[in-house]
């Protein structure tokens, strides 16, 4: 199975599956599921399925990204 290349956030579904998260972050699916165990990770659990609201995911990602250092 080849990864779908995402070139625009709007190509992603409003409720992403964990494989979408793995694809966006360019990590293994197993790592995406490990990441979902983080209490701050935005997820909705429905039975055994995990769904990630797209907009909440990108807000979370922005918060988790260290700020760039400004050179003088």
N, CA, C and O atoms as a Tripos MOL2 file, in Angstrom:
@<TRIPOS>MOLECULE
protein
  288   287    72     0     0
PROTEIN
NO_CHARGES

@<TRIPOS>ATOM
      1 N           0.8410   -1.1790    0.0000 N.3       1 UNK1
      2 CA          0.0000    0.0000    0.0000 C.3       1 UNK1
      3 C           0.8880    1.2440    0.0000 C.2       1 UNK1
      4 O           1.7150    1.4120    0.8960 O.2       1 UNK1
      5 N           0.7260    2.1050   -0.9830 N.am      2 UNK2
      6 CA          1.5410    3.3050   -1.0650 C.3       2 UNK2
      7 C           0.8470    4.4420   -0.3290 C.2       2 UNK2
      8 O          -0.3800    4.5170   -0.2580 O.2       2 UNK2
      9 N           1.6710    5.3120    0.2090 N.am      3 UNK3
     10 CA          1.1330    6.4570    0.9310 C.3       3 UNK3
     11 C           0.5660    7.4680   -0.0600 C.2       3 UNK3
     12 O           1.1240    7.6950   -1.1330 O.2       3 UNK3
     13 N          -0.5450    8.0640    0.3230 N.am      4 UNK4
     14 CA         -1.1150    9.1390   -0.4710 C.3       4 UNK4
     15 C          -0.3530   10.4130   -0.1260 C.2       4 UNK4
     16 O          -0.1930   10.7460    1.0490 O.2       4 UNK4
     17 N           0.1090   11.1120   -1.1320 N.am      5 UNK5
     18 CA          0.8220   12.3650   -0.8900 C.3       5 UNK5
     19 C          -0.1930   13.4780   -0.6640 C.2       5 UNK5
     20 O          -1.0160   13.7750   -1.5300 O.2       5 UNK5
     21 N          -0.1210   14.0770    0.4970 N.am      6 UNK6
     22 CA         -1.0270   15.1690    0.8590 C.3       6 UNK6
     23 C          -0.3220   16.4810    0.5420 C.2       6 UNK6
     24 O           0.7690   16.7480    1.0450 O.2       6 UNK6
     25 N          -0.9550   17.2940   -0.2950 N.am      7 UNK7
     26 CA         -0.3610   18.5780   -0.6450 C.3       7 UNK7
     27 C          -1.1600   19.7540   -0.0840 C.2       7 UNK7
     28 O          -0.7240   20.9040   -0.1460 O.2       7 UNK7
     29 N          -2.3360   19.4440    0.4670 N.am      8 UNK8
     30 CA         -3.1860   20.4830    1.0230 C.3       8 UNK8
     31 C          -3.9840   19.8870    2.1750 C.2       8 UNK8
     32 O          -4.5240   18.7870    2.0590 O.2       8 UNK8
     33 N          -4.0570   20.5990    3.2630 N.am      9 UNK9
     34 CA         -4.7840   20.1260    4.4390 C.3       9 UNK9
     35 C          -6.2320   19.7920    4.0860 C.2       9 UNK9
     36 O          -6.8120   18.8700    4.6590 O.2       9 UNK9
     37 N          -6.8110   20.5300    3.1570 N.am     10 UNK10
     38 CA         -8.2010   20.3020    2.7760 C.3      10 UNK10
     39 C          -8.4140   18.9560    2.0880 C.2      10 UNK10
     40 O          -9.5550   18.5290    1.9100 O.2      10 UNK10
     41 N          -7.3310   18.2820    1.6980 N.am     11 UNK11
     42 CA         -7.4620   16.9440    1.1170 C.3      11 UNK11
     43 C          -7.7620   15.8990    2.1930 C.2      11 UNK11
     44 O          -8.2150   14.7970    1.8830 O.2      11 UNK11
     45 N          -7.5140   16.2400    3.4300 N.am     12 UNK12
     46 CA         -7.7420   15.3100    4.5330 C.3      12 UNK12
     47 C          -9.2040   15.3450    4.9580 C.2      12 UNK12
     48 O          -9.8530   16.3880    4.8690 O.2      12 UNK12
     49 N          -9.7290   14.2020    5.4240 N.am     13 UNK13
     50 CA        -11.1090   14.2000    5.9260 C.3      13 UNK13
     51 C         -11.2140   14.9900    7.2290 C.2      13 UNK13
     52 O         -10.2270   15.1540    7.9470 O.2      13 UNK13
     53 N         -12.4130   15.4750    7.5240 N.am     14 UNK14
     54 CA        -12.6210   16.2170    8.7730 C.3      14 UNK14
     55 C         -12.3110   15.3540    9.9860 C.2      14 UNK14
     56 O         -11.7970   15.8550   10.9860 O.2      14 UNK14
     57 N         -12.6200   14.0590    9.9090 N.am     15 UNK15
     58 CA        -12.3040   13.1090   10.9710 C.3      15 UNK15
     59 C         -11.2790   12.1310   10.4130 C.2      15 UNK15
     60 O         -11.6270   11.2270    9.6530 O.2      15 UNK15
     61 N         -10.0200   12.3110   10.7880 N.am     16 UNK16
     62 CA         -8.9370   11.5010   10.2420 C.3      16 UNK16
     63 C          -8.8240   10.1690   10.9600 C.2      16 UNK16
     64 O          -9.1160   10.0540   12.1510 O.2      16 UNK16
     65 N          -8.3940    9.1690   10.2120 N.am     17 UNK17
     66 CA         -8.0510    7.8770   10.7910 C.3      17 UNK17
     67 C          -6.5830    7.9460   11.2080 C.2      17 UNK17
     68 O          -5.8630    8.8660   10.8220 O.2      17 UNK17
     69 N          -6.1600    6.9930   11.9770 N.am     18 UNK18
     70 CA         -4.7680    6.9980   12.4410 C.3      18 UNK18
     71 C          -3.7910    6.8710   11.2740 C.2      18 UNK18
     72 O          -2.6750    7.3840   11.3580 O.2      18 UNK18
     73 N          -4.1740    6.2130   10.2110 N.am     19 UNK19
     74 CA         -3.2660    6.1340    9.0550 C.3      19 UNK19
     75 C          -3.0790    7.5100    8.4180 C.2      19 UNK19
     76 O          -2.0180    7.7940    7.8600 O.2      19 UNK19
     77 N          -4.1120    8.3770    8.4980 N.am     20 UNK20
     78 CA         -3.9680    9.7520    8.0110 C.3      20 UNK20
     79 C          -2.9660   10.5170    8.8740 C.2      20 UNK20
     80 O          -2.1260   11.2560    8.3610 O.2      20 UNK20
     81 N          -3.0640   10.3310   10.1800 N.am     21 UNK21
     82 CA         -2.1250   10.9770   11.1110 C.3      21 UNK21
     83 C          -0.7040   10.5150   10.8110 C.2      21 UNK21
     84 O           0.2180   11.3270   10.7330 O.2      21 UNK21
     85 N          -0.5330    9.2120   10.6440 N.am     22 UNK22
     86 CA          0.7920    8.6650   10.3400 C.3      22 UNK22
     87 C           1.3220    9.2370    9.0300 C.2      22 UNK22
     88 O           2.5030    9.5640    8.9230 O.2      22 UNK22
     89 N           0.4550    9.3540    8.0470 N.am     23 UNK23
     90 CA          0.8540    9.8820    6.7470 C.3      23 UNK23
     91 C           1.2900   11.3440    6.8510 C.2      23 UNK23
     92 O           2.3260   11.7270    6.3080 O.2      23 UNK23
     93 N           0.4990   12.1560    7.5480 N.am     24 UNK24
     94 CA          0.8270   13.5810    7.7030 C.3      24 UNK24
     95 C           2.1550   13.7510    8.4270 C.2      24 UNK24
     96 O           2.9700   14.5950    8.0530 O.2      24 UNK24
     97 N           2.3720   12.9450    9.4690 N.am     25 UNK25
     98 CA          3.5790   13.0940   10.2740 C.3      25 UNK25
     99 C           4.7620   12.3000    9.7200 C.2      25 UNK25
    100 O           5.8800   12.4140   10.2210 O.2      25 UNK25
    101 N           4.5120   11.4930    8.6810 N.am     26 UNK26
    102 CA          5.5400   10.6450    8.0760 C.3      26 UNK26
    103 C           6.1810    9.7360    9.1270 C.2      26 UNK26
    104 O           7.4020    9.6520    9.2600 O.2      26 UNK26
    105 N           5.2910    9.0560    9.8700 N.am     27 UNK27
    106 CA          5.7300    8.1030   10.8860 C.3      27 UNK27
    107 C           5.0090    6.7820   10.6470 C.2      27 UNK27
    108 O           4.0370    6.7230    9.8940 O.2      27 UNK27
    109 N           5.4840    5.7400   11.2820 N.am     28 UNK28
    110 CA          4.8440    4.4310   11.1750 C.3      28 UNK28
    111 C           3.4760    4.4650   11.8580 C.2      28 UNK28
    112 O           3.2680    5.2120   12.8140 O.2      28 UNK28
    113 N           2.5580    3.6580   11.3630 N.am     29 UNK29
    114 CA          1.2250    3.5890   11.9490 C.3      29 UNK29
    115 C           1.2950    3.2130   13.4270 C.2      29 UNK29
    116 O           0.5360    3.7390   14.2410 O.2      29 UNK29
    117 N           2.1910    2.3210   13.7660 N.am     30 UNK30
    118 CA          2.3710    1.9170   15.1690 C.3      30 UNK30
    119 C           2.7300    3.1280   16.0320 C.2      30 UNK30
    120 O           2.2190    3.2730   17.1430 O.2      30 UNK30
    121 N           3.5960    3.9860   15.5290 N.am     31 UNK31
    122 CA          3.9930    5.1970   16.2770 C.3      31 UNK31
    123 C           2.8080    6.1560   16.4250 C.2      31 UNK31
    124 O           2.6680    6.8190   17.4530 O.2      31 UNK31
    125 N           1.9640    6.2290   15.4070 N.am     32 UNK32
    126 CA          0.7840    7.0930   15.4910 C.3      32 UNK32
    127 C          -0.1350    6.6140   16.6060 C.2      32 UNK32
    128 O          -0.6740    7.4260   17.3590 O.2      32 UNK32
    129 N          -0.3170    5.2890   16.7170 N.am     33 UNK33
    130 CA         -1.1440    4.7590   17.8020 C.3      33 UNK33
    131 C          -0.4970    5.0170   19.1640 C.2      33 UNK33
    132 O          -1.2000    5.2700   20.1430 O.2      33 UNK33
    133 N           0.8230    4.9560   19.2340 N.am     34 UNK34
    134 CA          1.5130    5.2790   20.4870 C.3      34 UNK34
    135 C           1.2880    6.7520   20.8380 C.2      34 UNK34
    136 O           1.0540    7.0940   21.9970 O.2      34 UNK34
    137 N           1.3610    7.6080   19.8370 N.am     35 UNK35
    138 CA          1.1440    9.0320   20.0350 C.3      35 UNK35
    139 C          -0.2670    9.3010   20.5560 C.2      35 UNK35
    140 O          -0.4700   10.2020   21.3690 O.2      35 UNK35
    141 N          -1.2260    8.5300   20.0930 N.am     36 UNK36
    142 CA         -2.6190    8.7100   20.5100 C.3      36 UNK36
    143 C          -2.8190    8.4000   21.9980 C.2      36 UNK36
    144 O          -3.8430    8.7670   22.5750 O.2      36 UNK36
    145 N          -1.8530    7.7300   22.6140 N.am     37 UNK37
    146 CA         -1.9360    7.4490   24.0470 C.3      37 UNK37
    147 C          -1.6070    8.6700   24.8940 C.2      37 UNK37
    148 O          -1.9010    8.6970   26.0890 O.2      37 UNK37
    149 N          -0.9930    9.6870   24.2760 N.am     38 UNK38
    150 CA         -0.6790   10.9320   24.9650 C.3      38 UNK38
    151 C          -1.9940   11.6100   25.3630 C.2      38 UNK38
    152 O          -2.8550   11.8180   24.5090 O.2      38 UNK38
    153 N          -2.1620   11.9550   26.6370 N.am     39 UNK39
    154 CA         -3.4380   12.5460   27.0730 C.3      39 UNK39
    155 C          -3.7730   13.8730   26.3910 C.2      39 UNK39
    156 O          -4.9420   14.2550   26.3470 O.2      39 UNK39
    157 N          -2.7780   14.5820   25.8590 N.am     40 UNK40
    158 CA         -3.0650   15.8650   25.2030 C.3      40 UNK40
    159 C          -3.4120   15.6960   23.7290 C.2      40 UNK40
    160 O          -3.8230   16.6560   23.0780 O.2      40 UNK40
    161 N          -3.2500   14.4830   23.1950 N.am     41 UNK41
    162 CA         -3.5280   14.2420   21.7740 C.3      41 UNK41
    163 C          -5.0350   14.2870   21.5290 C.2      41 UNK41
    164 O          -5.7930   13.6260   22.2390 O.2      41 UNK41
    165 N          -5.4840   15.0640   20.5250 N.am     42 UNK42
    166 CA         -6.9280   15.1920   20.2830 C.3      42 UNK42
    167 C          -7.4880   13.9660   19.5670 C.2      42 UNK42
    168 O          -7.1400   13.6980   18.4170 O.2      42 UNK42
    169 N          -8.3370   13.2420   20.2390 N.am     43 UNK43
    170 CA         -8.8930   12.0360   19.6190 C.3      43 UNK43
    171 C         -10.2960   11.7910   20.1330 C.2      43 UNK43
    172 O         -10.6770   12.2540   21.2080 O.2      43 UNK43
    173 N         -11.0440   11.0620   19.3520 N.am     44 UNK44
    174 CA        -12.3670   10.5970   19.7360 C.3      44 UNK44
    175 C         -12.3420    9.0860   19.5620 C.2      44 UNK44
    176 O         -12.0270    8.5820   18.4840 O.2      44 UNK44
    177 N         -12.6720    8.3740   20.6210 N.am     45 UNK45
    178 CA        -12.6680    6.9150   20.5760 C.3      45 UNK45
    179 C         -14.1110    6.4560   20.4160 C.2      45 UNK45
    180 O         -14.9830    6.7960   21.2170 O.2      45 UNK45
    181 N         -14.3430    5.6760   19.3640 N.am     46 UNK46
    182 CA        -15.6580    5.1250   19.0830 C.3      46 UNK46
    183 C         -15.4900    3.6150   19.0350 C.2      46 UNK46
    184 O         -15.0060    3.0670   18.0440 O.2      46 UNK46
    185 N         -15.8860    2.9550   20.0970 N.am     47 UNK47
    186 CA        -15.6480    1.5120   20.1690 C.3      47 UNK47
    187 C         -14.1470    1.2560   20.1920 C.2      47 UNK47
    188 O         -13.4470    1.7030   21.1000 O.2      47 UNK47
    189 N         -13.6630    0.5390   19.1970 N.am     48 UNK48
    190 CA        -12.2320    0.2690   19.0930 C.3      48 UNK48
    191 C         -11.5460    1.2020   18.0980 C.2      48 UNK48
    192 O         -10.3360    1.1070   17.8890 O.2      48 UNK48
    193 N         -12.3060    2.0940   17.4920 N.am     49 UNK49
    194 CA        -11.7590    3.0050   16.4850 C.3      49 UNK49
    195 C         -11.3560    4.3370   17.1080 C.2      49 UNK49
    196 O         -12.0000    4.8330   18.0320 O.2      49 UNK49
    197 N         -10.2850    4.8950   16.5820 N.am     50 UNK50
    198 CA         -9.8320    6.2260   17.0030 C.3      50 UNK50
    199 C          -9.9930    7.1550   15.8070 C.2      50 UNK50
    200 O          -9.5320    6.8500   14.7070 O.2      50 UNK50
    201 N         -10.6430    8.2770   16.0270 N.am     51 UNK51
    202 CA        -10.7710    9.3030   15.0010 C.3      51 UNK51
    203 C         -10.1700   10.5810   15.5580 C.2      51 UNK51
    204 O         -10.2620   10.8730   16.7510 O.2      51 UNK51
    205 N          -9.5510   11.3340   14.6600 N.am     52 UNK52
    206 CA         -8.8600   12.5570   15.0670 C.3      52 UNK52
    207 C          -9.4500   13.7320   14.2840 C.2      52 UNK52
    208 O          -9.3460   13.7720   13.0580 O.2      52 UNK52
    209 N         -10.0640   14.6770   14.9780 N.am     53 UNK53
    210 CA        -10.5870   15.8490   14.2740 C.3      53 UNK53
    211 C          -9.4240   16.6190   13.6150 C.2      53 UNK53
    212 O          -8.4630   17.0130   14.2760 O.2      53 UNK53
    213 N          -9.5430   16.8130   12.3190 N.am     54 UNK54
    214 CA         -8.4550   17.4180   11.5370 C.3      54 UNK54
    215 C          -7.9820   18.7490   12.1160 C.2      54 UNK54
    216 O          -6.7860   18.9380   12.3400 O.2      54 UNK54
    217 N          -8.9010   19.6610   12.3550 N.am     55 UNK55
    218 CA         -8.5020   20.9930   12.8140 C.3      55 UNK55
    219 C          -7.8700   20.9480   14.2000 C.2      55 UNK55
    220 O          -6.9000   21.6570   14.4690 O.2      55 UNK55
    221 N          -8.4200   20.1150   15.0780 N.am     56 UNK56
    222 CA         -7.8510   19.9640   16.4260 C.3      56 UNK56
    223 C          -6.4580   19.3530   16.3510 C.2      56 UNK56
    224 O          -5.5700   19.7210   17.1210 O.2      56 UNK56
    225 N          -6.2690   18.4220   15.4240 N.am     57 UNK57
    226 CA         -4.9500   17.8070   15.2500 C.3      57 UNK57
    227 C          -3.9070   18.8560   14.8680 C.2      57 UNK57
    228 O          -2.8160   18.8790   15.4380 O.2      57 UNK57
    229 N          -4.2310   19.7170   13.9150 N.am     58 UNK58
    230 CA         -3.2540   20.7170   13.4900 C.3      58 UNK58
    231 C          -3.0200   21.7840   14.5590 C.2      58 UNK58
    232 O          -1.9140   22.3150   14.6590 O.2      58 UNK58
    233 N          -4.0340   22.1040   15.3550 N.am     59 UNK59
    234 CA         -3.8080   23.0170   16.4940 C.3      59 UNK59
    235 C          -2.8710   22.3590   17.4980 C.2      59 UNK59
    236 O          -1.9510   23.0010   18.0060 O.2      59 UNK59
    237 N          -3.1040   21.0780   17.7850 N.am     60 UNK60
    238 CA         -2.2450   20.3300   18.7060 C.3      60 UNK60
    239 C          -0.8160   20.2900   18.1700 C.2      60 UNK60
    240 O           0.1380   20.4940   18.9200 O.2      60 UNK60
    241 N          -0.6730   20.0280   16.8840 N.am     61 UNK61
    242 CA          0.6510   19.9420   16.2690 C.3      61 UNK61
    243 C           1.3880   21.2750   16.3840 C.2      61 UNK61
    244 O           2.5870   21.3030   16.6630 O.2      61 UNK61
    245 N           0.6720   22.3760   16.1680 N.am     62 UNK62
    246 CA          1.2870   23.7050   16.3170 C.3      62 UNK62
    247 C           1.7670   23.9330   17.7460 C.2      62 UNK62
    248 O           2.8260   24.5240   17.9560 O.2      62 UNK62
    249 N           1.0000   23.4730   18.7230 N.am     63 UNK63
    250 CA          1.3840   23.6450   20.1310 C.3      63 UNK63
    251 C           2.5930   22.7840   20.4910 C.2      63 UNK63
    252 O           3.4080   23.1690   21.3300 O.2      63 UNK63
    253 N           2.7060   21.6210   19.8560 N.am     64 UNK64
    254 CA          3.7880   20.6870   20.1590 C.3      64 UNK64
    255 C           5.0900   21.0430   19.4500 C.2      64 UNK64
    256 O           6.1560   20.5680   19.8410 O.2      64 UNK64
    257 N           5.0150   21.8640   18.4220 N.am     65 UNK65
    258 CA          6.1860   22.2350   17.6450 C.3      65 UNK65
    259 C           6.9850   23.2990   18.3950 C.2      65 UNK65
    260 O           6.4500   24.3510   18.7450 O.2      65 UNK65
    261 N           8.2870   23.0170   18.6450 N.am     66 UNK66
    262 CA          9.0820   24.0320   19.3470 C.3      66 UNK66
    263 C           9.2170   25.3010   18.5090 C.2      66 UNK66
    264 O           9.3160   25.2290   17.2840 O.2      66 UNK66
    265 N           9.2220   26.4440   19.1570 N.am     67 UNK67
    266 CA          9.3720   27.6950   18.4040 C.3      67 UNK67
    267 C          10.7590   27.7730   17.7540 C.2      67 UNK67
    268 O          11.7430   27.2460   18.2740 O.2      67 UNK67
    269 N          10.7990   28.4380   16.6210 N.am     68 UNK68
    270 CA         12.0800   28.6390   15.9260 C.3      68 UNK68
    271 C          12.8990   29.6810   16.6730 C.2      68 UNK68
    272 O          12.3700   30.6610   17.1980 O.2      68 UNK68
    273 N          14.2010   29.4430   16.7050 N.am     69 UNK69
    274 CA         15.0790   30.4390   17.3260 C.3      69 UNK69
    275 C          15.3200   31.5600   16.3300 C.2      69 UNK69
    276 O          15.5270   31.3310   15.1380 O.2      69 UNK69
    277 N          15.2890   32.7670   16.8490 N.am     70 UNK70
    278 CA         15.5130   33.9360   16.0130 C.3      70 UNK70
    279 C          16.9800   34.3210   16.1350 C.2      70 UNK70
    280 O          17.4890   34.5510   17.2320 O.2      70 UNK70
    281 N          17.6590   34.3880   14.9740 N.am     71 UNK71
    282 CA         19.0700   34.7720   15.0210 C.3      71 UNK71
    283 C          19.1830   36.2970   15.0580 C.2      71 UNK71
    284 O          18.4000   37.0140   14.4360 O.2      71 UNK71
    285 N          20.1650   36.7590   15.7930 N.am     72 UNK72
    286 CA         20.3400   38.2020   15.9850 C.3      72 UNK72
    287 C          21.0370   38.8500   14.8430 C.2      72 UNK72
    288 O          21.2560   40.0610   14.8610 O.2      72 UNK72
@<TRIPOS>BOND
     1     1     2 1
     2     2     3 1
     3     3     4 2
     4     3     5 am
     5     5     6 1
     6     6     7 1
     7     7     8 2
     8     7     9 am
     9     9    10 1
    10    10    11 1
    11    11    12 2
    12    11    13 am
    13    13    14 1
    14    14    15 1
    15    15    16 2
    16    15    17 am
    17    17    18 1
    18    18    19 1
    19    19    20 2
    20    19    21 am
    21    21    22 1
    22    22    23 1
    23    23    24 2
    24    23    25 am
    25    25    26 1
    26    26    27 1
    27    27    28 2
    28    27    29 am
    29    29    30 1
    30    30    31 1
    31    31    32 2
    32    31    33 am
    33    33    34 1
    34    34    35 1
    35    35    36 2
    36    35    37 am
    37    37    38 1
    38    38    39 1
    39    39    40 2
    40    39    41 am
    41    41    42 1
    42    42    43 1
    43    43    44 2
    44    43    45 am
    45    45    46 1
    46    46    47 1
    47    47    48 2
    48    47    49 am
    49    49    50 1
    50    50    51 1
    51    51    52 2
    52    51    53 am
    53    53    54 1
    54    54    55 1
    55    55    56 2
    56    55    57 am
    57    57    58 1
    58    58    59 1
    59    59    60 2
    60    59    61 am
    61    61    62 1
    62    62    63 1
    63    63    64 2
    64    63    65 am
    65    65    66 1
    66    66    67 1
    67    67    68 2
    68    67    69 am
    69    69    70 1
    70    70    71 1
    71    71    72 2
    72    71    73 am
    73    73    74 1
    74    74    75 1
    75    75    76 2
    76    75    77 am
    77    77    78 1
    78    78    79 1
    79    79    80 2
    80    79    81 am
    81    81    82 1
    82    82    83 1
    83    83    84 2
    84    83    85 am
    85    85    86 1
    86    86    87 1
    87    87    88 2
    88    87    89 am
    89    89    90 1
    90    90    91 1
    91    91    92 2
    92    91    93 am
    93    93    94 1
    94    94    95 1
    95    95    96 2
    96    95    97 am
    97    97    98 1
    98    98    99 1
    99    99   100 2
   100    99   101 am
   101   101   102 1
   102   102   103 1
   103   103   104 2
   104   103   105 am
   105   105   106 1
   106   106   107 1
   107   107   108 2
   108   107   109 am
   109   109   110 1
   110   110   111 1
   111   111   112 2
   112   111   113 am
   113   113   114 1
   114   114   115 1
   115   115   116 2
   116   115   117 am
   117   117   118 1
   118   118   119 1
   119   119   120 2
   120   119   121 am
   121   121   122 1
   122   122   123 1
   123   123   124 2
   124   123   125 am
   125   125   126 1
   126   126   127 1
   127   127   128 2
   128   127   129 am
   129   129   130 1
   130   130   131 1
   131   131   132 2
   132   131   133 am
   133   133   134 1
   134   134   135 1
   135   135   136 2
   136   135   137 am
   137   137   138 1
   138   138   139 1
   139   139   140 2
   140   139   141 am
   141   141   142 1
   142   142   143 1
   143   143   144 2
   144   143   145 am
   145   145   146 1
   146   146   147 1
   147   147   148 2
   148   147   149 am
   149   149   150 1
   150   150   151 1
   151   151   152 2
   152   151   153 am
   153   153   154 1
   154   154   155 1
   155   155   156 2
   156   155   157 am
   157   157   158 1
   158   158   159 1
   159   159   160 2
   160   159   161 am
   161   161   162 1
   162   162   163 1
   163   163   164 2
   164   163   165 am
   165   165   166 1
   166   166   167 1
   167   167   168 2
   168   167   169 am
   169   169   170 1
   170   170   171 1
   171   171   172 2
   172   171   173 am
   173   173   174 1
   174   174   175 1
   175   175   176 2
   176   175   177 am
   177   177   178 1
   178   178   179 1
   179   179   180 2
   180   179   181 am
   181   181   182 1
   182   182   183 1
   183   183   184 2
   184   183   185 am
   185   185   186 1
   186   186   187 1
   187   187   188 2
   188   187   189 am
   189   189   190 1
   190   190   191 1
   191   191   192 2
   192   191   193 am
   193   193   194 1
   194   194   195 1
   195   195   196 2
   196   195   197 am
   197   197   198 1
   198   198   199 1
   199   199   200 2
   200   199   201 am
   201   201   202 1
   202   202   203 1
   203   203   204 2
   204   203   205 am
   205   205   206 1
   206   206   207 1
   207   207   208 2
   208   207   209 am
   209   209   210 1
   210   210   211 1
   211   211   212 2
   212   211   213 am
   213   213   214 1
   214   214   215 1
   215   215   216 2
   216   215   217 am
   217   217   218 1
   218   218   219 1
   219   219   220 2
   220   219   221 am
   221   221   222 1
   222   222   223 1
   223   223   224 2
   224   223   225 am
   225   225   226 1
   226   226   227 1
   227   227   228 2
   228   227   229 am
   229   229   230 1
   230   230   231 1
   231   231   232 2
   232   231   233 am
   233   233   234 1
   234   234   235 1
   235   235   236 2
   236   235   237 am
   237   237   238 1
   238   238   239 1
   239   239   240 2
   240   239   241 am
   241   241   242 1
   242   242   243 1
   243   243   244 2
   244   243   245 am
   245   245   246 1
   246   246   247 1
   247   247   248 2
   248   247   249 am
   249   249   250 1
   250   250   251 1
   251   251   252 2
   252   251   253 am
   253   253   254 1
   254   254   255 1
   255   255   256 2
   256   255   257 am
   257   257   258 1
   258   258   259 1
   259   259   260 2
   260   259   261 am
   261   261   262 1
   262   262   263 1
   263   263   264 2
   264   263   265 am
   265   265   266 1
   266   266   267 1
   267   267   268 2
   268   267   269 am
   269   269   270 1
   270   270   271 1
   271   271   272 2
   272   271   273 am
   273   273   274 1
   274   274   275 1
   275   275   276 2
   276   275   277 am
   277   277   278 1
   278   278   279 1
   279   279   280 2
   280   279   281 am
   281   281   282 1
   282   282   283 1
   283   283   284 2
   284   283   285 am
   285   285   286 1
   286   286   287 1
   287   287   288 2
@<TRIPOS>SUBSTRUCTURE
     1 UNK1         2 RESIDUE 1 A UNK
     2 UNK2         6 RESIDUE 1 A UNK
     3 UNK3        10 RESIDUE 1 A UNK
     4 UNK4        14 RESIDUE 1 A UNK
     5 UNK5        18 RESIDUE 1 A UNK
     6 UNK6        22 RESIDUE 1 A UNK
     7 UNK7        26 RESIDUE 1 A UNK
     8 UNK8        30 RESIDUE 1 A UNK
     9 UNK9        34 RESIDUE 1 A UNK
    10 UNK10       38 RESIDUE 1 A UNK
    11 UNK11       42 RESIDUE 1 A UNK
    12 UNK12       46 RESIDUE 1 A UNK
    13 UNK13       50 RESIDUE 1 A UNK
    14 UNK14       54 RESIDUE 1 A UNK
    15 UNK15       58 RESIDUE 1 A UNK
    16 UNK16       62 RESIDUE 1 A UNK
    17 UNK17       66 RESIDUE 1 A UNK
    18 UNK18       70 RESIDUE 1 A UNK
    19 UNK19       74 RESIDUE 1 A UNK
    20 UNK20       78 RESIDUE 1 A UNK
    21 UNK21       82 RESIDUE 1 A UNK
    22 UNK22       86 RESIDUE 1 A UNK
    23 UNK23       90 RESIDUE 1 A UNK
    24 UNK24       94 RESIDUE 1 A UNK
    25 UNK25       98 RESIDUE 1 A UNK
    26 UNK26      102 RESIDUE 1 A UNK
    27 UNK27      106 RESIDUE 1 A UNK
    28 UNK28      110 RESIDUE 1 A UNK
    29 UNK29      114 RESIDUE 1 A UNK
    30 UNK30      118 RESIDUE 1 A UNK
    31 UNK31      122 RESIDUE 1 A UNK
    32 UNK32      126 RESIDUE 1 A UNK
    33 UNK33      130 RESIDUE 1 A UNK
    34 UNK34      134 RESIDUE 1 A UNK
    35 UNK35      138 RESIDUE 1 A UNK
    36 UNK36      142 RESIDUE 1 A UNK
    37 UNK37      146 RESIDUE 1 A UNK
    38 UNK38      150 RESIDUE 1 A UNK
    39 UNK39      154 RESIDUE 1 A UNK
    40 UNK40      158 RESIDUE 1 A UNK
    41 UNK41      162 RESIDUE 1 A UNK
    42 UNK42      166 RESIDUE 1 A UNK
    43 UNK43      170 RESIDUE 1 A UNK
    44 UNK44      174 RESIDUE 1 A UNK
    45 UNK45      178 RESIDUE 1 A UNK
    46 UNK46      182 RESIDUE 1 A UNK
    47 UNK47      186 RESIDUE 1 A UNK
    48 UNK48      190 RESIDUE 1 A UNK
    49 UNK49      194 RESIDUE 1 A UNK
    50 UNK50      198 RESIDUE 1 A UNK
    51 UNK51      202 RESIDUE 1 A UNK
    52 UNK52      206 RESIDUE 1 A UNK
    53 UNK53      210 RESIDUE 1 A UNK
    54 UNK54      214 RESIDUE 1 A UNK
    55 UNK55      218 RESIDUE 1 A UNK
    56 UNK56      222 RESIDUE 1 A UNK
    57 UNK57      226 RESIDUE 1 A UNK
    58 UNK58      230 RESIDUE 1 A UNK
    59 UNK59      234 RESIDUE 1 A UNK
    60 UNK60      238 RESIDUE 1 A UNK
    61 UNK61      242 RESIDUE 1 A UNK
    62 UNK62      246 RESIDUE 1 A UNK
    63 UNK63      250 RESIDUE 1 A UNK
    64 UNK64      254 RESIDUE 1 A UNK
    65 UNK65      258 RESIDUE 1 A UNK
    66 UNK66      262 RESIDUE 1 A UNK
    67 UNK67      266 RESIDUE 1 A UNK
    68 UNK68      270 RESIDUE 1 A UNK
    69 UNK69      274 RESIDUE 1 A UNK
    70 UNK70      278 RESIDUE 1 A UNK
    71 UNK71      282 RESIDUE 1 A UNK
    72 UNK72      286 RESIDUE 1 A UNK
